[in-house]
Amino acid sequence: MKNQDKEYSLEQIRIAQAEIALEMGNAGLTKNEMLSLEKATLHLRNLERLLVTTLEKNMIAALKEEAKALKTLSEEMEDTSKRLFRLTNFLREIVKITGRVIDILALVK
């Protein structure tokens, strides 16, 4: 069952619980009818808890996967940053050398 289906089922359970609560407010119910409604409420509550637990487990698994992906991405970004830093330093050295060459050429002229 997909998460979307579980969420839909959870909503349906909550609607059924609300309807039962309204029906339980009916003063004309017999003891057996009231007992049946209470049992139905108990079963719906248990089912709701199971669905919520399943949704939580799925969410935790999805969050773990996303955290792994973010960690990998941050490591890749760090590697790229280090390479760019080295490249920047290399380019600065080239600029310094070029500046010296320009100074020498200016003196020779």
Rosetta silent file (secondary structure, phi, psi, omega in degrees, C-alpha in Angstrom):
SEQUENCE: MKNQDKEYSLEQIRIAQAEIALEMGNAGLTKNEMLSLEKATLHLRNLERLLVTTLEKNMIAALKEEAKALKTLSEEMEDTSKRLFRLTNFLREIVKITGRVIDILALVK
SCORE:     score description
SCORE:     0.000 S_00000001
   1 L     0.000  128.140 -179.459    0.000    0.000    0.000 S_00000001
   2 L   -73.990  158.391  179.015    1.464    3.366   -1.018 S_00000001
   3 H   -56.031  -40.377 -179.548    1.771    6.221    1.464 S_00000001
   4 H   -61.399  -41.424  178.271   -0.925    8.145   -0.377 S_00000001
   5 H   -65.292  -39.926  179.464   -3.295    5.180   -0.024 S_00000001
   6 H   -64.856  -41.453  178.572   -2.417    4.880    3.657 S_00000001
   7 H   -64.359  -39.998  177.277   -3.091    8.575    4.206 S_00000001
   8 H   -63.371  -44.738  179.251   -6.428    8.208    2.396 S_00000001
   9 H   -61.889  -40.250  179.182   -7.274    5.162    4.539 S_00000001
  10 H   -62.288  -41.905  177.818   -6.315    7.074    7.668 S_00000001
  11 H   -63.739  -41.736  179.127   -8.647    9.896    6.671 S_00000001
  12 H   -63.787  -38.824  178.165  -11.457    7.398    6.031 S_00000001
  13 H   -62.632  -44.066 -178.885  -10.897    5.852    9.481 S_00000001
  14 H   -65.512  -36.197  176.585  -11.108    9.275   11.102 S_00000001
  15 H   -65.226  -43.910  179.103  -14.335   10.042    9.237 S_00000001
  16 H   -62.577  -40.434  178.519  -15.798    6.708   10.392 S_00000001
  17 H   -61.853  -41.146  179.306  -14.740    7.473   13.980 S_00000001
  18 H   -65.367  -40.883  179.174  -16.505   10.844   13.816 S_00000001
  19 H   -64.773  -40.683  179.025  -19.657    9.240   12.429 S_00000001
  20 H   -65.408  -41.109  179.122  -19.624    6.610   15.177 S_00000001
  21 H   -60.261  -41.483  177.149  -19.153    9.325   17.819 S_00000001
  22 H   -63.367  -43.967 -178.791  -22.192   11.141   16.433 S_00000001
  23 H   -64.984  -35.899 -179.642  -24.218    7.926   16.384 S_00000001
  24 H   -66.793  -22.146  176.868  -23.187    7.123   19.975 S_00000001
  25 L   -75.612   -8.549  179.835  -24.771   10.420   21.009 S_00000001
  26 L   -72.675  120.293 -176.108  -28.126    9.038   19.881 S_00000001
  27 L   -71.056  -16.097 -174.956  -30.173    8.380   23.033 S_00000001
  28 L   -88.509   11.257 -178.467  -32.276    5.680   21.369 S_00000001
  29 L   -79.801  143.356  174.865  -29.495    3.082   21.094 S_00000001
  30 L   -79.509  168.074  178.366  -29.778   -0.250   22.838 S_00000001
  31 H   -60.018  -41.538 -179.714  -26.975   -1.575   25.030 S_00000001
  32 H   -64.874  -40.786  178.213  -25.971   -4.033   22.304 S_00000001
  33 H   -64.779  -42.888  178.810  -25.875   -1.301   19.667 S_00000001
  34 H   -63.589  -41.451  178.630  -23.797    0.929   21.951 S_00000001
  35 H   -64.039  -41.684  178.358  -21.433   -1.982   22.687 S_00000001
  36 H   -62.273  -41.311  178.858  -21.077   -2.709   18.958 S_00000001
  37 H   -66.792  -39.245  177.561  -20.238    0.939   18.283 S_00000001
  38 H   -64.084  -40.897  177.106  -17.682    0.957   21.106 S_00000001
  39 H   -63.906  -42.433  178.761  -16.060   -2.188   19.686 S_00000001
  40 H   -61.768  -41.642  178.380  -15.995   -0.639   16.222 S_00000001
  41 H   -62.228  -42.255  179.150  -14.363    2.487   17.676 S_00000001
  42 H   -62.153  -46.037  179.364  -11.746    0.358   19.416 S_00000001
  43 H   -64.525  -40.475  178.072  -10.936   -1.549   16.218 S_00000001
  44 H   -64.858  -39.608  178.490  -10.765    1.665   14.209 S_00000001
  45 H   -63.676  -41.912  177.887   -8.441    3.210   16.801 S_00000001
  46 H   -64.169  -42.764  178.195   -6.154    0.168   16.632 S_00000001
  47 H   -63.140  -41.377  178.187   -6.165    0.276   12.847 S_00000001
  48 H   -60.205  -44.794  179.280   -5.410    3.990   12.942 S_00000001
  49 H   -61.851  -41.710  178.704   -2.417    3.384   15.222 S_00000001
  50 H   -62.810  -43.983  179.245   -1.084    0.678   12.920 S_00000001
  51 H   -64.544  -41.782  179.012   -1.367    2.942    9.880 S_00000001
  52 H   -62.970  -42.892  179.127    0.294    5.846   11.699 S_00000001
  53 H   -61.721  -43.132  178.908    3.135    3.574   12.811 S_00000001
  54 H   -63.406  -44.213  178.773    3.608    2.333    9.250 S_00000001
  55 H   -62.178  -40.402  179.183    3.586    5.882    7.893 S_00000001
  56 H   -63.710  -42.993  179.858    6.147    6.927   10.520 S_00000001
  57 H   -63.071  -43.077  178.433    8.437    4.023    9.611 S_00000001
  58 H   -63.722  -39.886 -179.717    8.175    4.884    5.917 S_00000001
  59 H   -66.483  -41.420  178.909    8.855    8.535    6.678 S_00000001
  60 H   -62.484  -43.637  178.823   11.893    7.669    8.787 S_00000001
  61 H   -62.244  -42.516  179.073   13.254    5.459    6.005 S_00000001
  62 H   -65.291  -40.789  178.212   12.699    8.230    3.458 S_00000001
  63 H   -63.972  -38.701  177.387   14.363   10.780    5.729 S_00000001
  64 H   -63.038  -42.214  178.607   17.366    8.499    6.170 S_00000001
  65 H   -62.986  -43.608  179.464   17.696    8.154    2.393 S_00000001
  66 H   -65.091  -38.551  178.608   17.466   11.919    1.923 S_00000001
  67 H   -63.752  -40.873  176.769   20.047   12.463    4.669 S_00000001
  68 H   -61.675  -44.050 -179.589   22.429   10.058    2.914 S_00000001
  69 H   -63.290  -41.073  178.307   21.913   11.878   -0.375 S_00000001
  70 H   -66.094  -38.450  178.716   22.572   15.243    1.284 S_00000001
  71 H   -63.488  -45.842  178.707   25.717   13.909    2.944 S_00000001
  72 H   -60.530  -44.924  179.551   27.001   12.618   -0.401 S_00000001
  73 H   -62.601  -42.734 -179.896   26.194   15.932   -2.063 S_00000001
  74 H   -65.120  -36.445  176.809   27.937   17.914    0.673 S_00000001
  75 H   -65.568  -41.657  177.658   31.025   15.704    0.323 S_00000001
  76 H   -63.165  -41.051  179.069   31.017   16.264   -3.443 S_00000001
  77 H   -65.246  -38.418  178.103   30.657   19.996   -2.890 S_00000001
  78 H   -64.191  -43.539  177.403   33.550   19.949   -0.430 S_00000001
  79 H   -60.976  -45.535  178.821   35.746   18.120   -2.951 S_00000001
  80 H   -61.492  -42.470  179.979   34.794   20.600   -5.661 S_00000001
  81 H   -61.067  -43.143  178.750   35.494   23.479   -3.302 S_00000001
  82 H   -62.732  -42.876  178.760   38.963   22.106   -2.509 S_00000001
  83 H   -64.237  -42.354  179.112   39.740   21.730   -6.216 S_00000001
  84 H   -65.318  -37.358  177.629   38.511   25.239   -6.937 S_00000001
  85 H   -62.666  -44.466  177.824   40.588   26.583   -4.037 S_00000001
  86 H   -63.201  -41.717  178.839   43.703   24.905   -5.460 S_00000001
  87 H   -63.633  -41.211  178.268   42.873   26.261   -8.902 S_00000001
  88 H   -60.794  -45.349  178.506   42.378   29.745   -7.454 S_00000001
  89 H   -62.583  -40.736  179.056   45.788   29.601   -5.780 S_00000001
  90 H   -62.688  -43.266  178.814   47.355   28.369   -9.020 S_00000001
  91 H   -64.882  -36.342  177.138   45.735   31.242  -10.942 S_00000001
  92 H   -63.115  -39.869  178.081   47.000   33.737   -8.350 S_00000001
  93 H   -63.926  -41.734  178.376   50.521   32.425   -8.857 S_00000001
  94 H   -61.685  -41.693  178.611   50.146   32.839  -12.618 S_00000001
  95 H   -62.202  -42.350  178.172   48.952   36.432  -12.079 S_00000001
  96 H   -61.621  -48.119 -179.504   52.000   37.119   -9.865 S_00000001
  97 H   -62.236  -43.598  178.897   54.389   35.653  -12.417 S_00000001
  98 H   -60.898  -41.744  177.756   52.672   37.547  -15.231 S_00000001
  99 H   -60.762  -41.638  178.214   52.976   40.753  -13.197 S_00000001
 100 H   -65.327  -41.954  178.455   56.711   40.146  -12.711 S_00000001
 101 H   -62.104  -41.985  178.164   57.171   39.468  -16.398 S_00000001
 102 H   -62.240  -43.516  178.036   55.347   42.728  -17.198 S_00000001
 103 H   -61.278  -43.506  178.793   57.558   44.598  -14.717 S_00000001
 104 H   -63.081  -46.456  179.751   60.710   43.114  -16.267 S_00000001
 105 H   -61.671  -35.808  179.538   59.515   43.946  -19.786 S_00000001
 106 H   -67.571  -37.332  179.001   58.721   47.500  -18.687 S_00000001
 107 H   -69.822  -37.468 -176.719   62.259   47.900  -17.302 S_00000001
 108 H   -71.792  -30.662 -173.953   63.872   46.482  -20.462 S_00000001
 109 L   -66.928    0.000    0.000   61.958   48.775  -22.782 S_00000001
